[in-house]
């Protein structure tokens, strides 16, 4: 039976693919205030503006490609039972070939009802070239269509599922996240004390945990390549 490898990924995972990050210097929050495009209040004030913002992100996403880090994580499924838990809303893990991806903050390529956003009956995946929500466009329940994104101030529906997955991990890996966004940052507390934990990030990260971590201070692709070498040596 394959050992369980759980990987938590953040914005640094997608940055090498040319997909804009939100928090970094020059990121999207500097030009699009969080309050306008990523809160229920922003949506209530101007849904057309919010949808326009995510329409633009989708157009950008379809031009991005999985990077070597995404591909290496997908390839690890040959030897490991791999689950990706991601804070990212892009579909780059899936496009690289990862078969189990849990999205904590929603999925950019999906839209849903603004009245019943978590009802599967109203969640639709947009396909190129039809990537935009038009002003006033409604879901089948009659409410305005909205991005299938978890905004600030909203509950994170998949966090309990993710916590259970991390608790079962034989190895836990954290890639490209500042561990500043909760509840995702708290997932490290669910890892068993006896398992190896690897943190991959080019920047110093303040880890909210007493766990011992192996810190690989590299970018996502380079760091994951290093990780694969370490995992092979201890398999």
Buried (B, 14 or more C-beta within 10 A) or exposed (E): EEBBBBBBBBBBBBBBBEBBBBBBEEBBBEEBEBEBBBBEEBBEEEBEBBBBBBBBBBEEBBEBEBBBBBBBBBBBBEBBBBBBBBBBBBBBBBBBEBEBBBBBBBBBBBBBBBBBBEEEEBBBEBEEEEBBBEEEBBBEEEBBBBBBBBBEEBEBEBBEEBBEBBBEBBBBBBBBBBBEBEEBBBBBEBBEEEBBBBBBBBEEBEBEBEBEBEBBEBBBBBBBBBBBEBBEEEE
